[in-house]
Amino acid sequence: MSTEEKSAAPRSLAEALRGRDDASLAALLRARPDLVTPVPTDLTQLATRAGTRASVVRALERLDRFALQTAEALAVAPDPAAYGELLALLAGDPGDTADPAVATALPRALGLLRDQALVWGDDDRLRLVRTARELLAPSPQHPSPTGLGPTVREATAGMSPGRVQEILAAAGLPSTHDSVSAVAALGGLFRDRERMAALLGTVPEESRAVLSRLVWGPPYGQVTHDPAPPLRRLLDLGLLLPTSPGTVVLPREVALHLRGGRAHRTTEPVPPPVTAAAGHRPEVVDATAAGQALTALATVDELLTDWNEGGPPVLRAGGLSQRDLKRTAVALDVSEPVAAFWTELAYAAGLLAPDGEPDERYAATPAYDEWRDLPDAERWARLAEAWLLATRTPGLIGGRDAKDRTLAALGPHLDRSAAPEVRLRVLALLAGLPEGSAPDEESLLARLHWERPLRATRRDGRDAGAGRGGAEDDPRTRLARWTLSEAELLGVTGRGALAAPARALIGAPAGADGTLTTPLAPAERAAAGAAAARLLAPLLPEPLDHVLLQADLTAVAPGPLERPLAEVLGVLADVESKGAATVYRFTPGSVRRALDAGRTAADLHAFLAAHSRTPVPQPLTYLIDDVARRHGRLRVGAASAYVRCDDDALLSEILADKRAPGLGLRRLAPTVLAAGADPGALLEGLRAMGFAPAAETAEGDVLIARADARRTPPRTPPEPVPDGPPVPDEALLTAAIRAVRAGDLASTAPRRPAPGAAPAADGTPPRTGPAETLATLQAAVLTGEALWIGYVNADGAASQRVIAPVRVEGGFVTAYDHTADEVRTYPVHRITGVAELADGAD
């Protein structure tokens, strides 16, 4: 570099950031939102924050495989390194073995590292930020992913000068009394391709075999007190260097020579493609997904209807007991993991929540009633959107947490902040396949691992072995597998391929290239949900207003039913089987349930006649009439409880029943029995004995037991656990960059102390007395010059500002504040010092 180029090159990360434009700074803050919380005062503070360990670790975790390999190569390269040196470490020495794909991909990877302030400097002097180098450089405690060891200089740091001279002599190098130059000469020998090849030619084959075992790492090996001749030869030449008693290391320069200059055994400059395992016609995919979407709506509706009068109790530690989850699975006719998924989905969508009562139970929320009244397509879009953004992970249910406690459905510790990113990424990769193509799962997982290698390999203590995917799977792999299965259940995919409504939901048009997807803003998300609903609506069948009654006391619904019909039929009959057509069975118990809900026999006959495309079978008519004839002959009230009946023979039959003693019955009068059980238990007991009692009020009227829907107070859906600070919006970015620029101007502008000012320490405003401060401010009003001031606000917080005074009166100065980009008024007594900006500072 020429002298002018060297002087123009940035000398620190802060200077490199200072040379960026606003768009580049906005991209940095968008990629690393932790840097903007709180807003830095200037670019020096921004650079300092960008170099903190926590921020660098977070940035490294978001690098793809090749960008991370580039950073790892810079960590083992000289500091600073030239672009050519970096390219050689990644592609190998120029020649037949060099990888041309690396040369093509390196500018993108290096640009990404620069954009995220992990690398700074020109191509001739590339520098990895110090914290990243410390994290990625090899050390005995933290081996490098490259498998390289320390340099010759690092490995010989504790070696005696005499031993270094012995190695020089054995390698044929001239001796020197200066240990620094001796180590430099040895390192130069190992870096020289021709001399190094000649030196290795003098080494026996057994010695080269020892080196080959260490060349790709780990670079450390164990030796005895009296090593064998092949190993002794390597130690004499310095090709292996001792690090501690019994331990030797392969120097980095030697390993790079044996590797052909490569820092990694396998360099991955190109992301692995996601391949298709099967192909289907898009129409078939969309129809299959629509059928799954309809099943999803029916399942969630059935779940919440089942819990309509109050669901299972909430465990003391939170969540649903395993027994209640099993009962829910039986009621929904699904497996327990699938039941857990539907339960968690309803909770994430805000349709289900604890009721907050002392004896807390789960129940539907008021939002469920609003959701139920929406068209089916919009209902599905709400569920799919809630699933896509939720951090709660149903796949973990049934596993163990870090304290070996079982993870319960709807319980704590199920949030995984990476879940929304993984779901969105999986769907984006599916969108990149041809329409109708189902992915090969292993290729999909390989692509996800390439995109976030550090996150894929990092273990979360709460996750280890917790999921059904097995302890051998990493967290992101398990999340991806669960995403594929859950997407199929929900109707986001059909036969494994992404359906058209889901493409609209994630904002991915057909034929998307599968690149990393940016989450949609709230307004865009709402528009995407509406577009998905519009695409799904034509695929869903129109609700039916009829059923087909059959002589075997069943009714067949050949498709989805209109809601009023489905609700009444759900009370009047029991669901026997589900699928494309739902089969309902009429039983004495189901008919009695309809009568208990206030229906009369005449109502039921009229209802069936109005909604059946086939004649009402005679056996069904007889069943309804027979149950209605017996319904209400017995009356149950509160005594603790009693039973009354005009037919004393019927009461005698009850007393004679072998199952009656458990109810604590005794005769008070020929037509009245008293019971020790409460009215509810008495009703259930008599019904179990085959009778059809009816409850009555204190006035003796029949109590119509309508199923009043139990609802929680208004509840908001659970908030997703953020994966770090949120990405700032454009308004915040604009304001933050303006504030940083202004603060940087205040801290870096050249200053000329006011007359009589005390000398100032570097970076701090001069201390001036009240008279000098007032005189300088008044002079600046006349000349229109800008001033640099130190200011302490009412809270005692000190700051530096660049102002252009407009007026000074009454102990206040009114000025245009370049730091805040607005006109402000400051009390003069709070200005601690003032200085004029040097000529040309602005």
Stockholm file with secondary structure:
# STOCKHOLM 1.0

chainA/1-842         MSTEEKSAAPRSLAEALRGRDDASLAALLRARPDLVTPVPTDLTQLATRAGTRASVVRALERLDRFALQTAEALAVAPDPAAYGELLALLAGDPGDTADPAVATALPRALGLLRDQALVWGDDDRLRLVRTARELLAPSPQHPSPTGLGPTVREATAGMSPGRVQEILAAAGLPSTHDSVSAVAALGGLFRDRERMAALLGTVPEESRAVLSRLVWGPPYGQVTHDPAPPLRRLLDLGLLLPTSPGTVVLPREVALHLRGGRAHRTTEPVPPPVTAAAGHRPEVVDATAAGQALTALATVDELLTDWNEGGPPVLRAGGLSQRDLKRTAVALDVSEPVAAFWTELAYAAGLLAPDGEPDERYAATPAYDEWRDLPDAERWARLAEAWLLATRTPGLIGGRDAKDRTLAALGPHLDRSAAPEVRLRVLALLAGLPEGSAPDEESLLARLHWERPLRATRRDGRDAGAGRGGAEDDPRTRLARWTLSEAELLGVTGRGALAAPARALIGAPAGADGTLTTPLAPAERAAAGAAAARLLAPLLPEPLDHVLLQADLTAVAPGPLERPLAEVLGVLADVESKGAATVYRFTPGSVRRALDAGRTAADLHAFLAAHSRTPVPQPLTYLIDDVARRHGRLRVGAASAYVRCDDDALLSEILADKRAPGLGLRRLAPTVLAAGADPGALLEGLRAMGFAPAAETAEGDVLIARADARRTPPRTPPEPVPDGPPVPDEALLTAAIRAVRAGDLASTAPRRPAPGAAPAADGTPPRTGPAETLATLQAAVLTGEALWIGYVNADGAASQRVIAPVRVEGGFVTAYDHTADEVRTYPVHRITGVAELADGAD
#=GR chainA/1-842 SS CCHHHHHHSCSSHHHHHHTSCHHHHHHHHHHCGGGGSSCCSSHHHHHHHHTSHHHHHHHHHTCCHHHHHHHHHHHHSCSSBCHHHHHHHHHCSSSTTCCHHHHHHHHHHHHHHHHTTSEESCTTSBEECHHHHHHHSCCSSSCCTTCCCCCHHHHTTTSCHHHHHHHHHHTTCCCCSCHHHHHHHHHHHHHCHHHHHHHHHTSCHHHHHHHHHHTTSCCEEECCSSCCHHHHHHHHHTSSEEEETTEEECCHHHHHHHTTSCSSSSCCCSCCCCCEEEECCHHHHHHHHHHHHHHHHHHHHHHHHHTTTCCCBCCTTSSCCHHHHHHHHHHHTSCHHHHHHHHHHHHHTTSEEECCCSSCBEEECHHHHHHHTSCHHHHHHHHHHHHHHCCBCGGGTTSBCTTSCBCCTTCSSCBCTTHHHHHHHHHHHHHTSCTTEEECHHHHHHHHHHHSHHHHHCCCTTTTTTSTTCTTSCHHHHHHHHHHHHHHHHTSEETTEECHHHHHHTTCCTTCCCCCCCCCCHHHHHHHHHHHHHHHGGGSCCCBSCBEEETTTEEEESSCBCHHHHHHHHHHSEEEECSSSEEEECCHHHHHHHHHTTCCHHHHHHHHHHHBSSCCCHHHHHHHHHHHHHTTSSEEETTTEEEECSCHHHHHHHHHSTTGGGGTCEEEETTEEEESSCHHHHHHHHHHTTCCCEEBCTTSCBCCCCCCCCBCSCCCCCCCCCSSSCCCCHHHHHHHHHHHHHHHHHHHSCEEECTTCCCCCTTSCCCCCHHHHHHHHHHHHHHCCCEEEEEECTTSCEEEEEEEEEEEETTEEEEEETTTTEEEEEEGGGEEEEEEECTTCC
#=GC SS_cons         CCHHHHHHSCSSHHHHHHTSCHHHHHHHHHHCGGGGSSCCSSHHHHHHHHTSHHHHHHHHHTCCHHHHHHHHHHHHSCSSBCHHHHHHHHHCSSSTTCCHHHHHHHHHHHHHHHHTTSEESCTTSBEECHHHHHHHSCCSSSCCTTCCCCCHHHHTTTSCHHHHHHHHHHTTCCCCSCHHHHHHHHHHHHHCHHHHHHHHHTSCHHHHHHHHHHTTSCCEEECCSSCCHHHHHHHHHTSSEEEETTEEECCHHHHHHHTTSCSSSSCCCSCCCCCEEEECCHHHHHHHHHHHHHHHHHHHHHHHHHTTTCCCBCCTTSSCCHHHHHHHHHHHTSCHHHHHHHHHHHHHTTSEEECCCSSCBEEECHHHHHHHTSCHHHHHHHHHHHHHHCCBCGGGTTSBCTTSCBCCTTCSSCBCTTHHHHHHHHHHHHHTSCTTEEECHHHHHHHHHHHSHHHHHCCCTTTTTTSTTCTTSCHHHHHHHHHHHHHHHHTSEETTEECHHHHHHTTCCTTCCCCCCCCCCHHHHHHHHHHHHHHHGGGSCCCBSCBEEETTTEEEESSCBCHHHHHHHHHHSEEEECSSSEEEECCHHHHHHHHHTTCCHHHHHHHHHHHBSSCCCHHHHHHHHHHHHHTTSSEEETTTEEEECSCHHHHHHHHHSTTGGGGTCEEEETTEEEESSCHHHHHHHHHHTTCCCEEBCTTSCBCCCCCCCCBCSCCCCCCCCCSSSCCCCHHHHHHHHHHHHHHHHHHHSCEEECTTCCCCCTTSCCCCCHHHHHHHHHHHHHHCCCEEEEEECTTSCEEEEEEEEEEEETTEEEEEETTTTEEEEEEGGGEEEEEEECTTCC
//
